[in-house]
């Protein structure tokens, strides 16, 4: 009994020490970046483009390029990721085939992003040029496995009785999936999208190969042909090549704020659908 109590006490000490260490690291990292970055964020910095003539630095092109590439990537990721998850969970009858696809998705999720960048350069940049489209297509390949697996796991949580009840009143397969299954796993789809957006915001290696690192102010229709740096790529360029660490910390703080807003939006959307389903 005494040994068991000692063992339990040691486990509790290790658990609380681990929690304290993780929390301390997160607080230190966020506080350090925010403290260094927020003081360098100015209205001129976020609303102008860089100019070599007068020596001004602006990250408006990088902000817009980040928004473009996130939206464009999600346009490709969600249909393919959710569609493949629905097929594997609801339609595929060959369980061996499903397991092979799931195993392949797990492998793809662990491949370093620099390899995706190399593949994207060969497949997309050589055909479409260095552009935001090439970067978005590369990020699509990177993130489809994440959305597929999270959606697939969410689909498995929908009780089979829901499907059987709908089939019992004469509903077809697609109608059951569209009106019963998908509405009950919206949270999983949102989670997968959130993970994808977080990876897109923080990605730089793959985009350096495919989207380029030009601080170019692109219009909506320029994304198909023009290169452009996202915020993460701009952070790398300003810190590594230009030595502008103040600007780099400002961009890091903006990325953290954007991530916080995305998490908050996902939480609110998930809560809304949960209440709607409960009613």
DOSESE-542613 format. One record per residue (C-alpha): residue number from 1; z, x, y. Coordinates in steps of 0.001 Angstrom, whole numbers, plus 500000, padded with zeros to 6 digits. Last residue first. Layout:
REM DOSESE-542613
<dofi><i>NUM</i><up>Z</up><east>X</east><north>Y</north></dofi>
...
REM end
This chain:
REM DOSESE-542613
<dofi><i>279</i><up>468769</up><east>467412</east><north>521819</north></dofi>
<dofi><i>278</i><up>469606</up><east>470525</east><north>519792</north></dofi>
<dofi><i>277</i><up>465985</up><east>471690</east><north>519977</north></dofi>
<dofi><i>276</i><up>465990</up><east>471422</east><north>523757</north></dofi>
<dofi><i>275</i><up>469315</up><east>473227</east><north>524009</north></dofi>
<dofi><i>274</i><up>468027</up><east>476088</east><north>521855</north></dofi>
<dofi><i>273</i><up>464744</up><east>476149</east><north>523792</north></dofi>
<dofi><i>272</i><up>466599</up><east>476565</east><north>527093</north></dofi>
<dofi><i>271</i><up>468926</up><east>479221</east><north>525686</north></dofi>
<dofi><i>270</i><up>465953</up><east>481264</east><north>524467</north></dofi>
<dofi><i>269</i><up>464292</up><east>480970</east><north>527863</north></dofi>
<dofi><i>268</i><up>467512</up><east>481997</east><north>529645</north></dofi>
<dofi><i>267</i><up>468054</up><east>484964</east><north>527326</north></dofi>
<dofi><i>266</i><up>464420</up><east>486094</east><north>527620</north></dofi>
<dofi><i>265</i><up>464622</up><east>485904</east><north>531400</north></dofi>
<dofi><i>264</i><up>467850</up><east>487937</east><north>531444</north></dofi>
<dofi><i>263</i><up>466361</up><east>490581</east><north>529160</north></dofi>
<dofi><i>262</i><up>463232</up><east>490782</east><north>531330</north></dofi>
<dofi><i>261</i><up>465341</up><east>491030</east><north>534492</north></dofi>
<dofi><i>260</i><up>467423</up><east>493856</east><north>533004</north></dofi>
<dofi><i>259</i><up>464292</up><east>495714</east><north>531895</north></dofi>
<dofi><i>258</i><up>462835</up><east>495381</east><north>535395</north></dofi>
<dofi><i>257</i><up>466065</up><east>496726</east><north>536911</north></dofi>
<dofi><i>256</i><up>466023</up><east>499678</east><north>534504</north></dofi>
<dofi><i>255</i><up>462383</up><east>500397</east><north>535337</north></dofi>
<dofi><i>254</i><up>463186</up><east>500246</east><north>539062</north></dofi>
<dofi><i>253</i><up>466051</up><east>502718</east><north>538584</north></dofi>
<dofi><i>252</i><up>463761</up><east>505113</east><north>536708</north></dofi>
<dofi><i>251</i><up>461155</up><east>504797</east><north>539482</north></dofi>
<dofi><i>250</i><up>463776</up><east>505726</east><north>542087</north></dofi>
<dofi><i>249</i><up>464916</up><east>508628</east><north>539900</north></dofi>
<dofi><i>248</i><up>461338</up><east>509947</east><north>539779</north></dofi>
<dofi><i>247</i><up>460940</up><east>509493</east><north>543529</north></dofi>
<dofi><i>246</i><up>464037</up><east>511594</east><north>544151</north></dofi>
<dofi><i>245</i><up>462882</up><east>514105</east><north>541546</north></dofi>
<dofi><i>244</i><up>459638</up><east>514859</east><north>543370</north></dofi>
<dofi><i>243</i><up>458814</up><east>518096</east><north>541497</north></dofi>
<dofi><i>242</i><up>455098</up><east>517306</east><north>541619</north></dofi>
<dofi><i>241</i><up>454071</up><east>518101</east><north>538047</north></dofi>
<dofi><i>240</i><up>457109</up><east>517291</east><north>535915</north></dofi>
<dofi><i>239</i><up>459154</up><east>514795</east><north>537945</north></dofi>
<dofi><i>238</i><up>456363</up><east>513020</east><north>539844</north></dofi>
<dofi><i>237</i><up>454021</up><east>513029</east><north>536839</north></dofi>
<dofi><i>236</i><up>456637</up><east>511871</east><north>534332</north></dofi>
<dofi><i>235</i><up>457844</up><east>509067</east><north>536583</north></dofi>
<dofi><i>234</i><up>454238</up><east>508060</east><north>537233</north></dofi>
<dofi><i>233</i><up>453689</up><east>507746</east><north>533476</north></dofi>
<dofi><i>232</i><up>456756</up><east>505508</east><north>533190</north></dofi>
<dofi><i>231</i><up>455685</up><east>503450</east><north>536202</north></dofi>
<dofi><i>230</i><up>452157</up><east>502918</east><north>534896</north></dofi>
<dofi><i>229</i><up>449342</up><east>505246</east><north>535872</north></dofi>
<dofi><i>228</i><up>445795</up><east>503981</east><north>536299</north></dofi>
<dofi><i>227</i><up>442314</up><east>504347</east><north>534913</north></dofi>
<dofi><i>226</i><up>439498</up><east>501975</east><north>535932</north></dofi>
<dofi><i>225</i><up>437057</up><east>500039</east><north>533734</north></dofi>
<dofi><i>224</i><up>438701</up><east>496912</east><north>532324</north></dofi>
<dofi><i>223</i><up>441657</up><east>496994</east><north>534711</north></dofi>
<dofi><i>222</i><up>439312</up><east>496794</east><north>537692</north></dofi>
<dofi><i>221</i><up>439038</up><east>493007</east><north>537381</north></dofi>
<dofi><i>220</i><up>442606</up><east>492415</east><north>538577</north></dofi>
<dofi><i>219</i><up>442314</up><east>494940</east><north>541386</north></dofi>
<dofi><i>218</i><up>443364</up><east>498532</east><north>540945</north></dofi>
<dofi><i>217</i><up>445363</up><east>500719</east><north>543342</north></dofi>
<dofi><i>216</i><up>444986</up><east>504128</east><north>541725</north></dofi>
<dofi><i>215</i><up>447842</up><east>506552</east><north>541156</north></dofi>
<dofi><i>214</i><up>445798</up><east>508336</east><north>538479</north></dofi>
<dofi><i>213</i><up>447683</up><east>509150</east><north>535272</north></dofi>
<dofi><i>212</i><up>445249</up><east>508171</east><north>532545</north></dofi>
<dofi><i>211</i><up>445049</up><east>504919</east><north>530583</north></dofi>
<dofi><i>210</i><up>444265</up><east>506388</east><north>527144</north></dofi>
<dofi><i>209</i><up>445808</up><east>509807</east><north>526536</north></dofi>
<dofi><i>208</i><up>448563</up><east>509559</east><north>529162</north></dofi>
<dofi><i>207</i><up>449131</up><east>506000</east><north>527988</north></dofi>
<dofi><i>206</i><up>450185</up><east>507062</east><north>524479</north></dofi>
<dofi><i>205</i><up>452752</up><east>509530</east><north>525825</north></dofi>
<dofi><i>204</i><up>454156</up><east>507247</east><north>528529</north></dofi>
<dofi><i>203</i><up>455791</up><east>504210</east><north>526977</north></dofi>
<dofi><i>202</i><up>459011</up><east>502911</east><north>528503</north></dofi>
<dofi><i>201</i><up>457640</up><east>499698</east><north>529952</north></dofi>
<dofi><i>200</i><up>455521</up><east>499044</east><north>526856</north></dofi>
<dofi><i>199</i><up>458492</up><east>499556</east><north>524533</north></dofi>
<dofi><i>198</i><up>460603</up><east>497110</east><north>526511</north></dofi>
<dofi><i>197</i><up>457734</up><east>494633</east><north>526622</north></dofi>
<dofi><i>196</i><up>457376</up><east>494843</east><north>522838</north></dofi>
<dofi><i>195</i><up>461085</up><east>494350</east><north>522205</north></dofi>
<dofi><i>194</i><up>461054</up><east>491335</east><north>524505</north></dofi>
<dofi><i>193</i><up>457999</up><east>489883</east><north>522781</north></dofi>
<dofi><i>192</i><up>459711</up><east>490242</east><north>519408</north></dofi>
<dofi><i>191</i><up>462838</up><east>488562</east><north>520751</north></dofi>
<dofi><i>190</i><up>460799</up><east>485759</east><north>522305</north></dofi>
<dofi><i>189</i><up>459051</up><east>485147</east><north>518979</north></dofi>
<dofi><i>188</i><up>462395</up><east>485098</east><north>517204</north></dofi>
<dofi><i>187</i><up>463858</up><east>482663</east><north>519727</north></dofi>
<dofi><i>186</i><up>460870</up><east>480347</east><north>519327</north></dofi>
<dofi><i>185</i><up>461702</up><east>479911</east><north>515662</north></dofi>
<dofi><i>184</i><up>462327</up><east>476166</east><north>515468</north></dofi>
<dofi><i>183</i><up>459328</up><east>475256</east><north>517625</north></dofi>
<dofi><i>182</i><up>457120</up><east>477289</east><north>515240</north></dofi>
<dofi><i>181</i><up>458181</up><east>475519</east><north>512042</north></dofi>
<dofi><i>180</i><up>458091</up><east>471830</east><north>512935</north></dofi>
<dofi><i>179</i><up>455199</up><east>470949</east><north>515252</north></dofi>
<dofi><i>178</i><up>452692</up><east>473747</east><north>514714</north></dofi>
<dofi><i>177</i><up>453615</up><east>474786</east><north>511172</north></dofi>
<dofi><i>176</i><up>453903</up><east>471197</east><north>509974</north></dofi>
<dofi><i>175</i><up>450643</up><east>470247</east><north>511685</north></dofi>
<dofi><i>174</i><up>448921</up><east>473245</east><north>510107</north></dofi>
<dofi><i>173</i><up>450042</up><east>472251</east><north>506614</north></dofi>
<dofi><i>172</i><up>449223</up><east>468566</east><north>506909</north></dofi>
<dofi><i>171</i><up>451733</up><east>465807</east><north>507567</north></dofi>
<dofi><i>170</i><up>451924</up><east>462996</east><north>505004</north></dofi>
<dofi><i>169</i><up>455485</up><east>461715</east><north>505408</north></dofi>
<dofi><i>168</i><up>456726</up><east>463904</east><north>502541</north></dofi>
<dofi><i>167</i><up>455045</up><east>466986</east><north>503955</north></dofi>
<dofi><i>166</i><up>457218</up><east>466662</east><north>507070</north></dofi>
<dofi><i>165</i><up>460375</up><east>466284</east><north>504956</north></dofi>
<dofi><i>164</i><up>459397</up><east>469227</east><north>502753</north></dofi>
<dofi><i>163</i><up>458846</up><east>471444</east><north>505801</north></dofi>
<dofi><i>162</i><up>462205</up><east>470633</east><north>507332</north></dofi>
<dofi><i>161</i><up>463863</up><east>470953</east><north>503899</north></dofi>
<dofi><i>160</i><up>462606</up><east>474545</east><north>503721</north></dofi>
<dofi><i>159</i><up>465095</up><east>475460</east><north>506410</north></dofi>
<dofi><i>158</i><up>463699</up><east>477618</east><north>509254</north></dofi>
<dofi><i>157</i><up>465377</up><east>481023</east><north>508900</north></dofi>
<dofi><i>156</i><up>462325</up><east>482531</east><north>507155</north></dofi>
<dofi><i>155</i><up>460230</up><east>481900</east><north>510257</north></dofi>
<dofi><i>154</i><up>462605</up><east>484095</east><north>512265</north></dofi>
<dofi><i>153</i><up>462119</up><east>486977</east><north>509841</north></dofi>
<dofi><i>152</i><up>458352</up><east>486594</east><north>510188</north></dofi>
<dofi><i>151</i><up>458560</up><east>486451</east><north>513953</north></dofi>
<dofi><i>150</i><up>460578</up><east>489679</east><north>514053</north></dofi>
<dofi><i>149</i><up>458175</up><east>491355</east><north>511595</north></dofi>
<dofi><i>148</i><up>454974</up><east>490296</east><north>513350</north></dofi>
<dofi><i>147</i><up>456227</up><east>491086</east><north>516839</north></dofi>
<dofi><i>146</i><up>457242</up><east>494601</east><north>515796</north></dofi>
<dofi><i>145</i><up>454097</up><east>495219</east><north>513717</north></dofi>
<dofi><i>144</i><up>451863</up><east>494104</east><north>516653</north></dofi>
<dofi><i>143</i><up>453552</up><east>496578</east><north>518994</north></dofi>
<dofi><i>142</i><up>451736</up><east>499864</east><north>518458</north></dofi>
<dofi><i>141</i><up>448294</up><east>498353</east><north>517889</north></dofi>
<dofi><i>140</i><up>448681</up><east>496346</east><north>521089</north></dofi>
<dofi><i>139</i><up>449875</up><east>499437</east><north>522952</north></dofi>
<dofi><i>138</i><up>446552</up><east>501088</east><north>522137</north></dofi>
<dofi><i>137</i><up>444639</up><east>498015</east><north>523278</north></dofi>
<dofi><i>136</i><up>446612</up><east>497979</east><north>526527</north></dofi>
<dofi><i>135</i><up>445919</up><east>501658</east><north>527188</north></dofi>
<dofi><i>134</i><up>442196</up><east>501217</east><north>526588</north></dofi>
<dofi><i>133</i><up>442193</up><east>498199</east><north>528901</north></dofi>
<dofi><i>132</i><up>444102</up><east>500162</east><north>531547</north></dofi>
<dofi><i>131</i><up>441251</up><east>502621</east><north>531583</north></dofi>
<dofi><i>130</i><up>440110</up><east>506003</east><north>530292</north></dofi>
<dofi><i>129</i><up>436615</up><east>505113</east><north>529093</north></dofi>
<dofi><i>128</i><up>435623</up><east>502021</east><north>527140</north></dofi>
<dofi><i>127</i><up>434114</up><east>503692</east><north>524059</north></dofi>
<dofi><i>126</i><up>435686</up><east>507168</east><north>524014</north></dofi>
<dofi><i>125</i><up>438855</up><east>505715</east><north>525519</north></dofi>
<dofi><i>124</i><up>439102</up><east>503062</east><north>522809</north></dofi>
<dofi><i>123</i><up>438853</up><east>504579</east><north>519347</north></dofi>
<dofi><i>122</i><up>439350</up><east>508314</east><north>519928</north></dofi>
<dofi><i>121</i><up>441802</up><east>507968</east><north>522793</north></dofi>
<dofi><i>120</i><up>443633</up><east>505174</east><north>521011</north></dofi>
<dofi><i>119</i><up>444022</up><east>507328</east><north>517906</north></dofi>
<dofi><i>118</i><up>445463</up><east>510177</east><north>519980</north></dofi>
<dofi><i>117</i><up>447769</up><east>507829</east><north>521866</north></dofi>
<dofi><i>116</i><up>448904</up><east>506202</east><north>518642</north></dofi>
<dofi><i>115</i><up>449788</up><east>509671</east><north>517400</north></dofi>
<dofi><i>114</i><up>451773</up><east>510339</east><north>520588</north></dofi>
<dofi><i>113</i><up>453657</up><east>507095</east><north>519955</north></dofi>
<dofi><i>112</i><up>455361</up><east>508489</east><north>516865</north></dofi>
<dofi><i>111</i><up>454852</up><east>506340</east><north>513729</north></dofi>
<dofi><i>110</i><up>457965</up><east>504340</east><north>512797</north></dofi>
<dofi><i>109</i><up>456670</up><east>500843</east><north>513482</north></dofi>
<dofi><i>108</i><up>453465</up><east>501616</east><north>511551</north></dofi>
<dofi><i>107</i><up>455490</up><east>502419</east><north>508422</north></dofi>
<dofi><i>106</i><up>457420</up><east>499142</east><north>508626</north></dofi>
<dofi><i>105</i><up>454171</up><east>497247</east><north>509158</north></dofi>
<dofi><i>104</i><up>452655</up><east>498908</east><north>506065</north></dofi>
<dofi><i>103</i><up>455662</up><east>497825</east><north>504008</north></dofi>
<dofi><i>102</i><up>455309</up><east>494250</east><north>505263</north></dofi>
<dofi><i>101</i><up>451574</up><east>494274</east><north>504472</north></dofi>
<dofi><i>100</i><up>452216</up><east>495589</east><north>500955</north></dofi>
<dofi><i>99</i><up>454976</up><east>493033</east><north>500393</north></dofi>
<dofi><i>98</i><up>452686</up><east>490192</east><north>501457</north></dofi>
<dofi><i>97</i><up>449917</up><east>491397</east><north>499114</north></dofi>
<dofi><i>96</i><up>452377</up><east>491510</east><north>496241</north></dofi>
<dofi><i>95</i><up>453554</up><east>488003</east><north>497089</north></dofi>
<dofi><i>94</i><up>450032</up><east>486576</east><north>496723</north></dofi>
<dofi><i>93</i><up>450385</up><east>483043</east><north>498067</north></dofi>
<dofi><i>92</i><up>449810</up><east>483743</east><north>501750</north></dofi>
<dofi><i>91</i><up>449961</up><east>480529</east><north>503819</north></dofi>
<dofi><i>90</i><up>453392</up><east>480040</east><north>505358</north></dofi>
<dofi><i>89</i><up>455149</up><east>483383</east><north>505666</north></dofi>
<dofi><i>88</i><up>452233</up><east>485831</east><north>505623</north></dofi>
<dofi><i>87</i><up>449946</up><east>483540</east><north>507633</north></dofi>
<dofi><i>86</i><up>452594</up><east>482674</east><north>510193</north></dofi>
<dofi><i>85</i><up>453489</up><east>486348</east><north>510655</north></dofi>
<dofi><i>84</i><up>449805</up><east>487265</east><north>511069</north></dofi>
<dofi><i>83</i><up>449388</up><east>484596</east><north>513734</north></dofi>
<dofi><i>82</i><up>452547</up><east>485626</east><north>515589</north></dofi>
<dofi><i>81</i><up>451454</up><east>489264</east><north>515814</north></dofi>
<dofi><i>80</i><up>447747</up><east>488620</east><north>516399</north></dofi>
<dofi><i>79</i><up>448203</up><east>485853</east><north>518971</north></dofi>
<dofi><i>78</i><up>451176</up><east>487577</east><north>520671</north></dofi>
<dofi><i>77</i><up>449844</up><east>491134</east><north>520845</north></dofi>
<dofi><i>76</i><up>446493</up><east>490622</east><north>522576</north></dofi>
<dofi><i>75</i><up>447657</up><east>488610</east><north>525602</north></dofi>
<dofi><i>74</i><up>450900</up><east>490598</east><north>525455</north></dofi>
<dofi><i>73</i><up>448977</up><east>493826</east><north>526063</north></dofi>
<dofi><i>72</i><up>447136</up><east>492384</east><north>529063</north></dofi>
<dofi><i>71</i><up>450361</up><east>491121</east><north>530626</north></dofi>
<dofi><i>70</i><up>452202</up><east>494424</east><north>530145</north></dofi>
<dofi><i>69</i><up>449180</up><east>496497</east><north>531229</north></dofi>
<dofi><i>68</i><up>448648</up><east>494544</east><north>534412</north></dofi>
<dofi><i>67</i><up>452339</up><east>494526</east><north>535365</north></dofi>
<dofi><i>66</i><up>452569</up><east>498289</east><north>534860</north></dofi>
<dofi><i>65</i><up>449349</up><east>498846</east><north>536825</north></dofi>
<dofi><i>64</i><up>450786</up><east>496763</east><north>539670</north></dofi>
<dofi><i>63</i><up>453970</up><east>498843</east><north>539782</north></dofi>
<dofi><i>62</i><up>452016</up><east>502108</east><north>539562</north></dofi>
<dofi><i>61</i><up>449674</up><east>501077</east><north>542373</north></dofi>
<dofi><i>60</i><up>452692</up><east>500153</east><north>544564</north></dofi>
<dofi><i>59</i><up>454310</up><east>503538</east><north>543913</north></dofi>
<dofi><i>58</i><up>454009</up><east>505116</east><north>547339</north></dofi>
<dofi><i>57</i><up>454324</up><east>508706</east><north>548530</north></dofi>
<dofi><i>56</i><up>453241</up><east>509739</east><north>552000</north></dofi>
<dofi><i>55</i><up>451749</up><east>513159</east><north>552776</north></dofi>
<dofi><i>54</i><up>449616</up><east>512018</east><north>555717</north></dofi>
<dofi><i>53</i><up>446223</up><east>512864</east><north>554220</north></dofi>
<dofi><i>52</i><up>447425</up><east>513067</east><north>550607</north></dofi>
<dofi><i>51</i><up>448134</up><east>509342</east><north>550528</north></dofi>
<dofi><i>50</i><up>450197</up><east>507561</east><north>547912</north></dofi>
<dofi><i>49</i><up>449986</up><east>503754</east><north>547825</north></dofi>
<dofi><i>48</i><up>452308</up><east>501528</east><north>549786</north></dofi>
<dofi><i>47</i><up>454715</up><east>498649</east><north>549091</north></dofi>
<dofi><i>46</i><up>457302</up><east>500205</east><north>546754</north></dofi>
<dofi><i>45</i><up>457884</up><east>503466</east><north>548637</north></dofi>
<dofi><i>44</i><up>457618</up><east>501929</east><north>552097</north></dofi>
<dofi><i>43</i><up>460338</up><east>499419</east><north>551304</north></dofi>
<dofi><i>42</i><up>462612</up><east>502222</east><north>550186</north></dofi>
<dofi><i>41</i><up>464138</up><east>503179</east><north>546855</north></dofi>
<dofi><i>40</i><up>465712</up><east>506633</east><north>547119</north></dofi>
<dofi><i>39</i><up>469330</up><east>505422</east><north>547350</north></dofi>
<dofi><i>38</i><up>468689</up><east>503212</east><north>544323</north></dofi>
<dofi><i>37</i><up>467657</up><east>506156</east><north>542160</north></dofi>
<dofi><i>36</i><up>470473</up><east>508678</east><north>542020</north></dofi>
<dofi><i>35</i><up>473263</up><east>506123</east><north>541729</north></dofi>
<dofi><i>34</i><up>471181</up><east>503914</east><north>539469</north></dofi>
<dofi><i>33</i><up>470336</up><east>506804</east><north>537158</north></dofi>
<dofi><i>32</i><up>473923</up><east>508046</east><north>537003</north></dofi>
<dofi><i>31</i><up>475450</up><east>504582</east><north>536638</north></dofi>
<dofi><i>30</i><up>473050</up><east>503549</east><north>533892</north></dofi>
<dofi><i>29</i><up>473545</up><east>506781</east><north>531959</north></dofi>
<dofi><i>28</i><up>477309</up><east>506907</east><north>532458</north></dofi>
<dofi><i>27</i><up>477806</up><east>503243</east><north>531577</north></dofi>
<dofi><i>26</i><up>475640</up><east>503573</east><north>528466</north></dofi>
<dofi><i>25</i><up>477332</up><east>506799</east><north>527355</north></dofi>
<dofi><i>24</i><up>480796</up><east>505356</east><north>527951</north></dofi>
<dofi><i>23</i><up>479965</up><east>502178</east><north>526040</north></dofi>
<dofi><i>22</i><up>478681</up><east>504177</east><north>523072</north></dofi>
<dofi><i>21</i><up>481707</up><east>506509</east><north>523045</north></dofi>
<dofi><i>20</i><up>484221</up><east>503673</east><north>523454</north></dofi>
<dofi><i>19</i><up>482618</up><east>501736</east><north>520601</north></dofi>
<dofi><i>18</i><up>482667</up><east>504826</east><north>518374</north></dofi>
<dofi><i>17</i><up>486318</up><east>505484</east><north>519222</north></dofi>
<dofi><i>16</i><up>487136</up><east>501846</east><north>518492</north></dofi>
<dofi><i>15</i><up>485528</up><east>502090</east><north>515054</north></dofi>
<dofi><i>14</i><up>487034</up><east>505502</east><north>514266</north></dofi>
<dofi><i>13</i><up>490522</up><east>504267</east><north>515171</north></dofi>
<dofi><i>12</i><up>490034</up><east>501090</east><north>513149</north></dofi>
<dofi><i>11</i><up>488879</up><east>503099</east><north>510121</north></dofi>
<dofi><i>10</i><up>491872</up><east>505410</east><north>510458</north></dofi>
<dofi><i>9</i><up>494266</up><east>502449</east><north>510616</north></dofi>
<dofi><i>8</i><up>492705</up><east>500860</east><north>507537</north></dofi>
<dofi><i>7</i><up>493048</up><east>504138</east><north>505596</north></dofi>
<dofi><i>6</i><up>496670</up><east>504494</east><north>506638</north></dofi>
<dofi><i>5</i><up>497388</up><east>500898</east><north>505663</north></dofi>
<dofi><i>4</i><up>495681</up><east>501399</east><north>502296</north></dofi>
<dofi><i>3</i><up>497596</up><east>504622</east><north>501681</north></dofi>
<dofi><i>2</i><up>500877</up><east>502835</east><north>502388</north></dofi>
<dofi><i>1</i><up>500000</up><east>500000</east><north>500000</north></dofi>
REM end
